[in-house]
């Protein structure tokens, strides 16, 4: 099996395309990578600067950065002796657009549920009022 630019090839016979969003959400599943992205959203950083707050090896940091890079969330560029990592906002915007579709769906469902609950509450209130009126009428 070989992996290259979002395509999996098995025995050079069958080709499967990997959805780029799968790579994005996989990379966002890790809290260290999410934190790195948060920090990179403020300013680009060298690998050493990115590694500073974490109690893990530089090799582990490099692996995290590679996962983010394969997902298209960051880019690495050599500047002098150091590699600088920068965020790719377009990829995050694509993921946000995908999630906003679910937000719209669930907002509509919650609105419908709220309408049902409000209608049900109104009916119960009306029923209680009519029931109490009928009791008063019977007693007289």
C-alpha positions in Angstrom: 0.0 0.0 0.0 1.3 3.4 -0.9 0.0 6.8 0.2 0.5 10.0 -1.8 -1.3 13.3 -1.9 -4.7 12.1 -0.6 -4.8 8.8 -2.7 -4.4 5.3 -1.4 -3.2 2.7 -3.9 -3.5 -1.0 -3.0 -1.3 -3.4 -5.1 -1.4 -0.7 -7.9 -4.8 -2.1 -9.0 -7.4 -0.3 -7.0 -7.3 3.4 -6.1 -9.2 5.0 -3.3 -9.4 8.7 -2.7 -9.0 9.9 0.8 -11.4 12.8 1.7 -9.2 15.8 2.7 -11.7 16.6 5.4 -11.0 13.2 7.0 -7.3 14.2 7.3 -8.3 17.6 8.8 -10.6 16.1 11.4 -8.2 13.3 12.2 -5.5 15.9 12.9 -7.8 18.0 15.0 -8.6 14.9 17.1 -5.4 15.5 19.1 -5.3 18.2 21.8 -1.6 19.0 21.2 -2.2 19.6 17.5 -5.3 21.8 18.3 -3.2 23.8 20.7 -0.5 24.2 18.1 -3.0 25.5 15.6 -4.4 27.9 18.2 -0.9 29.3 18.7 -0.1 29.4 15.0 -3.3 31.4 14.4 -1.7 34.3 16.3 1.7 34.1 14.5 4.0 31.7 12.6 6.6 30.0 14.8 9.7 27.9 14.5 9.6 24.3 15.3 11.5 25.0 18.5 9.0 27.7 19.5 6.1 25.3 18.9 7.8 22.6 21.0 8.6 24.8 24.0 5.4 24.3 26.0 5.2 20.6 25.6 7.0 17.9 27.6 7.6 15.7 24.5 10.6 15.2 22.2 11.3 17.2 19.1 10.7 14.1 17.1 7.2 13.8 18.5 6.6 17.5 17.8 7.9 16.9 14.2 5.4 14.1 13.8 2.5 16.3 15.0 3.6 19.0 12.6 3.7 16.4 9.7 0.2 15.3 10.5 -1.0 18.9 10.4 1.0 19.5 7.2 -0.5 16.4 5.4 -4.0 17.6 6.3 -3.1 21.0 4.7 -3.5 22.9 8.0 0.0 24.2 8.1 3.0 24.8 5.9 6.7 24.5 6.8 9.3 26.8 5.2 13.0 27.0 5.8 14.1 30.5 6.8 17.8 30.5 7.4 18.8 27.7 9.7 15.3 27.2 11.1 12.0 25.8 9.8 9.1 28.1 10.3 5.5 26.7 10.6 2.5 28.8 9.5 -1.2 28.1 9.5 -3.2 27.6 6.3 -6.5 29.4 7.0 -8.3 28.2 3.8 -8.2 24.6 5.1 -9.7 25.6 8.4 -12.4 27.7 6.5 -13.3 24.6 4.5 -13.7 22.5 7.7 -15.8 25.3 9.2 -18.0 25.5 6.1 -18.6 21.7 6.4 -19.5 22.0 10.1 -21.8 25.0 9.6 -24.0 22.7 7.5 -24.5 20.5 10.6 -25.0 23.6 12.7 -27.9 24.8 10.4 -29.4 21.3 10.5 -29.4 21.1 14.2 -30.5 24.7 14.7 -33.6 23.9 12.6 -34.2 20.7 14.6 -33.9 22.6 17.9 -36.3 25.3 16.6 -38.8 22.7 15.6 -38.5 21.0 19.0 -38.9 24.3 20.8 -42.1 25.0 18.7 -43.5 21.6 19.6 -42.7 22.1 23.3 -44.2 25.6 23.3 -47.3 24.3 21.5 -47.6 21.4 24.0 -47.3 23.7 27.0 -49.9 26.1 25.5 -52.3 23.2 25.0 -51.8 21.9 28.6 -52.4 25.4 30.0 -55.6 25.7 27.9 -56.7 22.2 28.9 -56.2 23.0 32.6 -58.1 26.3 32.3 -61.0 24.6 30.6 -61.0 21.8 33.1 -61.1 24.2 36.0 -63.9 26.2 34.4 -66.0 23.0 33.9 -65.5 22.1 37.6 -66.7 25.6 38.7 -69.7 25.3 36.4 -70.7 21.8 37.8 -70.6 22.9 41.4 -73.0 25.8 40.9 
